[in-house]
Structures are given as structure tokens and as C-alpha cells.
Amino acid sequence: MSAKVRLVIPEAPPPQAVAVTETRAVAKGNGIRLGVLDNSKGNADHLLKFIVEGVKALLPVASVVSLRKDSVSLPAPADILDRLAAESDYVITAMAD
């Protein structure tokens, strides 16, 4: 006797793509302003440095703002997020051990 099996896949719908505005694109030949948020886990700084070097090899980068959270278990404080938002076109963050 064969039993029916009902599979339910609880996936959320994919997020809608957000159009990149002209001000967030590569800044008219000057390069992008890259933000880096280190979550303070061991070796995250090494991983982020490797990623930044890779981005610099592929794209023109005008500046890099690198900030570090105080605690791996807490979210980034508002002042860090505000600074990244004000001084960066794109932000990279990573965890490592």
C-alpha cells in the first residue's frame, strides 16, 4: 500500500531587486567608496582584507572605511551603521574563525 507524502517547503518569496541609483553606481570614474564592517570574530579582519584586495583588483575604489564592532554577539551600534551609510557606497561584512 502506498501512502501519500505531502512536502511543504517553507521558503519566503525572493526579495525584490532594488535598482542601483546613479549615485550608488561607480562614482563617475572616481571609484566606489567601500565600507568594511568587522564583526570582531577571530580572523574576520584577515578575510575582509583579502576581500577588499580582490575588489580593488576588479573595480576602481576611491576610499575604504573600515570599522569594527565591539562585540561579536551584539548588533553594530547605530553610530557605526550611520557612518558606514554616510561614507560608503557598498559595505562588506564577514564572519570568520
Secondary structure as UniProt FT lines:
FT   HELIX           22..24
FT   TURN            28..29
FT   STRAND          32..38
FT   TURN            42..43
FT   HELIX           44..58
FT   STRAND          61..68
FT   TURN            72..73
FT   HELIX           78..87
FT   STRAND          90..94
//
